[in-house]
Structures are given as structure tokens and as C-alpha cells.
């Protein structure tokens, strides 16, 4: 068997991975563990043609158990793993560029794990597990914040005193690996990037918008942590800063409880009071006002942000939907783009409903609207290959 590169992409409730041929960079297998930390979960692996290789329900949905299952599957396949790439959401003010995983790196990242409480603690645990399982294999951490590290100062900084800004309290931005892939994919499609005003809408359990000019990030919705910006699955997105001290005083909440409220009990879950899954909210919206409100608020937050970033870019040439919701829920794309003809956004309803259809804008639309599947794992593997 040819040498391979394993790319591991851990989210807040799921873990995706892909195995690539280390020479050709062609994908050989793709896998996903869903429902991590919930009552029920699943573990699936498909081959390069999308055919099921493994399909299991998880009795134990804990992160360590899922990692152990993945490592066992690698052992069973007797894969020659030449390198492993890991997505790391936040590197704080110190880490942006891809870095070799070591105990020292993990120790440094532990100092900033409170900046991404839904992701970093589990990711760092994963890194330790993989280091133990593959002690002699090159492992590379790629940071979601790298793509945004050079955004202009007026977009980067909050209106806070200089001593706080210098302490690293500023906009970092996330979903950078997703943005990197989208830009590289557009280049492969021979879409001219120079001078193009591109807006990337990564919509999923975590959602963000990124304004791109000449292939570089100039502003993005997420900020100091992945909890900022748009309404998300269980995250509040942007809120009035006065809400935090009000809740501390009136509800006698601790900092930990406040953190949990904004990250795990808000967003679509908090509004609906039932679920953060878009498909279930769509099923219930006709009979359930709370589900209807959750969907309306989500689409409104994205629509408003599109207008905001179109102003930043002084217009719009390309709008790209990606992420679990962006790729797979045409109703949400339609609702977001409705009544945005003033920006030149017009969807073709038939193309939008078709799956897969990469271009979904009308022939009369001034803005090209696309749906491009996220492939952060490819970027992770490319970064490993660069080290190799």
C-alpha cells in the first residue's frame, strides 16, 4: 500500500477525517463520527466512490472512545501513515502558521483553551491521544485563524483600551481552513481572484461570513472566540456586552455558567428551546412558533451580515455557501437570498433545489452564487505534505 496522509478535523460535536495518497493527494477514504457527547452517535467510513466501508452506531459517544475507534480502524487497515494533519481552532496570539505537534505545543495551547471552550479542550486531548498512538509519525497542527491574521486594523481591533488590545484581545476569525479551500477551489475553476469581491458563508453548527478581496481576508464575522458573529447552533453570536454583567448581577451566574450559556445553551437551541438541528426546525416550523422564530432569526442574521460585508467590499462578485447547512439546505439559502436583488443577488430556484449544483444564481444575477463543499481536510493534508 502507498504511503498516506491522515487529516483529522474535530468539531464541537463531530469528528471528520480523510485519508489521502501521500504522492497524488487523491482521497482514499473519508469518515465521520457524529453525535459526540450526545445520547446516540454514529461512525461511518466511505471509500473514494462514496460507498460505505464501515457504518456503526456508537454506544459510547465520548471523544476518547471515538478517537480509539478511529485508531483501531487505521490499525485494521494496516495503513502506512506518513503524516497526520490536525485542525486546531484557536492558537491564541502566538500560533497562526502550521506547527509540528509536540508535548510542548500542546502545553502552550492549553494556556488558551478557554478562548474556544467548545473545541480546544477536546482537540488537545485528541492531539495527546494521537501522539501516544503514533509517536514516530510527523503530525502537523493547522490553525483556523491563519487565514485572517492580516486583516486590516480597523477590522481587527475592538473599541477597547490599548493595554487590552496589546494583551491579545482582538478579532482572530475562524473557519480559515474552509476559506483557504474555497479560494484554492475557485482558482482551480479558473475563476479570477484578483480584484474579485468574494463573500464566503460557512454555515453549520458554527457559522461565519468572511469578506475576501484579492484572495485575502479583509473582515470576518467571528471575533475573539468562535462564539461571536452570526447566530449558530448553540452559540449566541454577537450580543450587547451589557448583557453579561446584567446576568452576572441579576442571576448571580458565575463566569463558567455565563460561558456555558453563550456557548452551549443559546443560538438555535436557545431560541427554539428544543433543538439546534435545522432539519428538525424546518419540520416543526409550521406548528411551532419557537422553531419558526429560530429559523427567521438565523436567516436574518446571515442576511444582515451579507449587507454589512458587501459594504466593506464596496460590492459583491461572488457569494459562496459552504458548511453543513450552506451545502445541504436549499430552503435556508433561498430565505437568505430573498429580497437581496438590490445587491444583484438572484437565485435560480431550480438550480438551488438541485443537488449537487455548484452555481445556483440566475442568469440575470449580477452576483455569482455558488455552493462549494467544504474540504478543510485537504488543506490539512497539503500542510502535512509541505512539512514532509
JOSULBEL-V633192 format. One record per residue. N is the residue number from 1. RES is the residue in one letter. PHI is phi as a letter, one per 30 degrees, with the letter a starting at -180 (* if undefined). D_LAST is the distance of its C-alpha to the last C-alpha in Angstrom with 2 decimals. Layout:
# JOSULBEL-V633192
n-><N	N>
res-><RES	RES>
phi-><PHI	PHI>
d_last-><D_LAST	D_LAST>
This chain:
# JOSULBEL-V633192
n-><1	2	3	4	5	6	7	8	9	10	11	12	13	14	15	16	17	18	19	20	21	22	23	24	25	26	27	28	29	30	31	32	33	34	35	36	37	38	39	40	41	42	43	44	45	46	47	48	49	50	51	52	53	54	55	56	57	58	59	60	61	62	63	64	65	66	67	68	69	70	71	72	73	74	75	76	77	78	79	80	81	82	83	84	85	86	87	88	89	90	91	92	93	94	95	96	97	98	99	100	101	102	103	104	105	106	107	108	109	110	111	112	113	114	115	116	117	118	119	120	121	122	123	124	125	126	127	128	129	130	131	132	133	134	135	136	137	138	139	140	141	142	143	144	145	146	147	148	149	150	151	152	153	154	155	156	157	158	159	160	161	162	163	164	165	166	167	168	169	170	171	172	173	174	175	176	177	178	179	180	181	182	183	184	185	186	187	188	189	190	191	192	193	194	195	196	197	198	199	200	201	202	203	204	205	206	207	208	209	210	211	212	213	214	215	216	217	218	219	220	221	222	223	224	225	226	227	228	229	230	231	232	233	234	235	236	237	238	239	240	241	242	243	244	245	246	247	248	249	250	251	252	253	254	255	256	257	258	259	260	261	262	263	264	265	266	267	268	269	270	271	272	273	274	275	276	277	278	279	280	281	282	283	284	285	286	287	288	289	290	291	292	293	294	295	296	297	298	299	300	301	302	303	304	305	306	307	308	309	310	311	312	313	314	315	316	317	318	319	320	321	322	323	324	325	326	327	328	329	330	331	332	333	334	335	336	337	338	339	340	341	342	343	344	345	346	347	348	349	350	351	352	353	354	355	356	357	358	359	360	361	362	363	364	365	366	367	368	369	370	371	372	373	374	375	376	377	378	379	380	381	382	383	384	385	386	387	388>
res-><X	X	X	X	X	X	X	X	X	X	X	X	X	X	X	X	X	X	X	X	X	X	X	X	X	X	X	X	X	X	X	X	X	X	X	X	X	X	X	X	X	X	X	X	X	X	X	X	X	X	X	X	X	X	X	X	X	X	X	X	X	X	X	X	X	X	X	X	X	X	X	X	X	X	X	X	X	X	X	X	X	X	X	X	X	X	X	X	X	X	X	X	X	X	X	X	X	X	X	X	X	X	X	X	X	X	X	X	X	X	X	X	X	X	X	X	X	X	X	X	X	X	X	X	X	X	X	X	X	X	X	X	X	X	X	X	X	X	X	X	X	X	X	X	X	X	X	X	X	X	X	X	X	X	X	X	X	X	X	X	X	X	X	X	X	X	X	X	X	X	X	X	X	X	X	X	X	X	X	X	X	X	X	X	X	X	X	X	X	X	X	X	X	X	X	X	X	X	X	X	X	X	X	X	X	X	X	X	X	X	X	X	X	X	X	X	X	X	X	X	X	X	X	X	X	X	X	X	X	X	X	X	X	X	X	X	X	X	X	X	X	X	X	X	X	X	X	X	X	X	X	X	X	X	X	X	X	X	X	X	X	X	X	X	X	X	X	X	X	X	X	X	X	X	X	X	X	X	X	X	X	X	X	X	X	X	X	X	X	X	X	X	X	X	X	X	X	X	X	X	X	X	X	X	X	X	X	X	X	X	X	X	X	X	X	X	X	X	X	X	X	X	X	X	X	X	X	X	X	X	X	X	X	X	X	X	X	X	X	X	X	X	X	X	X	X	X	X	X	X	X	X	X	X	X	X	X	X	X	X	X	X	X	X	X	X	X	X	X	X	X	X	X	X	X	X	X	X	X	X	X	X	X	X	X	X	X	X>
phi-><*	d	d	b	b	c	c	c	b	c	c	d	b	b	b	c	b	b	c	c	d	d	c	c	i	d	d	c	b	b	b	a	c	c	i	d	i	c	d	b	b	b	b	b	b	b	d	d	c	i	d	d	c	b	b	b	d	c	d	c	c	d	e	e	d	d	d	d	d	d	d	d	d	d	d	d	d	h	d	c	d	d	a	b	c	b	d	c	d	b	c	i	d	c	c	b	d	e	b	d	d	a	d	d	d	e	d	d	d	d	d	c	d	d	d	b	d	d	c	d	e	d	d	d	d	d	e	d	d	d	d	d	d	b	d	c	c	d	b	b	c	c	c	d	d	d	d	c	d	c	d	e	e	d	c	d	c	c	d	b	e	e	d	d	d	d	d	j	d	a	d	c	i	b	h	d	d	d	d	e	d	e	d	d	d	d	d	d	d	i	d	d	c	d	i	d	c	c	c	c	c	c	c	a	d	c	b	a	c	b	c	b	b	h	i	b	d	c	a	a	d	d	b	d	b	d	d	d	j	d	d	b	e	b	c	d	i	d	b	d	d	d	d	d	d	d	d	d	d	d	c	h	d	d	d	d	d	d	d	d	e	d	c	b	b	c	i	e	d	d	d	d	i	b	a	c	d	e	d	d	d	d	d	c	d	d	c	b	e	d	d	d	d	e	d	d	d	d	d	d	d	d	e	d	d	e	d	d	d	d	d	d	d	i	k	a	c	b	b	c	c	b	i	e	d	e	d	c	b	d	e	d	e	d	d	d	d	e	h	b	d	d	c	i	c	b	d	c	e	d	d	d	d	d	b	c	b	d	c	b	d	d	d	c	d	d	c	d	c	b	b	b	d	d	b	d	d	d	d	e	d	d	d	d	d	d	d	d>
d_last-><18.26	14.99	11.71	11.55	10.15	12.98	14.11	17.03	19.58	22.50	25.70	29.07	30.49	27.84	24.35	22.44	19.34	17.70	15.73	13.85	13.18	9.45	10.80	13.72	12.97	16.51	17.72	19.09	20.66	21.69	23.55	25.64	27.69	30.68	33.43	31.56	34.25	37.06	39.83	38.13	34.65	32.75	29.53	28.61	25.97	26.23	24.71	23.51	27.23	28.13	30.06	30.41	28.70	29.54	32.17	33.49	35.57	34.59	37.35	35.29	33.43	32.09	28.45	27.83	29.44	27.31	24.06	25.57	26.46	22.95	21.56	24.49	23.84	20.24	21.89	24.62	22.40	20.57	17.24	14.23	11.91	8.27	7.66	10.55	11.42	14.84	17.41	19.36	22.60	23.61	22.20	25.61	26.26	23.40	20.13	19.20	15.71	12.69	12.46	11.01	13.68	16.12	19.86	20.47	18.85	20.85	23.89	23.65	23.29	26.33	28.35	27.97	28.12	31.69	30.46	29.24	31.37	30.88	27.10	25.65	27.50	26.30	22.69	22.63	24.29	21.65	18.82	20.92	21.54	17.94	17.17	20.22	19.47	15.85	15.99	13.35	10.66	7.96	9.99	10.08	13.56	14.52	18.11	20.86	22.58	20.15	21.77	25.14	24.57	26.45	29.43	32.75	34.64	37.53	35.27	33.19	36.06	38.80	42.39	42.15	43.13	40.86	40.30	38.92	36.69	35.33	34.60	31.96	34.27	33.32	31.81	28.10	27.94	25.85	24.58	22.28	19.44	22.24	23.47	20.16	20.10	23.80	23.52	20.72	22.88	25.96	24.36	23.51	27.19	28.18	29.80	30.26	28.71	30.36	33.54	33.14	34.29	32.20	32.78	30.31	32.14	29.83	32.54	32.15	33.02	31.43	32.39	31.80	32.48	30.46	32.02	29.76	30.97	29.13	26.01	26.08	27.54	30.99	32.27	31.59	33.82	32.08	32.53	32.16	31.29	30.59	34.33	35.50	36.30	37.41	39.21	36.76	37.10	38.17	37.40	40.18	38.46	40.31	43.63	46.33	45.31	48.89	48.35	46.35	49.11	51.75	50.24	49.77	53.47	55.06	53.11	52.39	48.71	46.23	42.97	41.15	43.54	43.15	39.37	39.80	42.39	40.27	37.04	38.34	41.95	42.15	40.99	42.02	42.65	44.95	46.83	47.45	48.01	46.67	43.16	40.14	39.46	40.34	41.50	44.00	45.23	45.89	47.83	50.00	50.52	53.87	55.49	53.66	54.03	51.26	48.69	50.03	49.72	46.10	45.11	47.22	45.74	42.13	42.75	44.78	42.08	39.56	42.27	43.24	39.69	39.29	42.42	41.23	37.93	39.70	41.88	38.90	37.52	41.09	40.85	38.44	36.96	34.59	34.71	31.84	32.34	29.42	28.94	31.04	34.38	33.52	32.36	34.93	38.19	40.09	43.11	41.19	39.79	43.37	44.92	42.49	43.14	46.89	49.10	46.34	47.85	48.66	44.96	44.97	43.24	44.86	43.39	44.36	45.52	44.97	41.41	40.64	42.04	40.14	36.83	34.40	35.51	33.05	35.79	38.69	40.69	44.11	44.76	46.89	44.19	43.21	39.94	37.47	36.68	33.69	32.19	28.41	26.72	24.22	20.63	18.79	16.52	15.13	14.28	12.64	10.43	9.75	8.83	6.28	4.89	5.50	3.81	0.00>
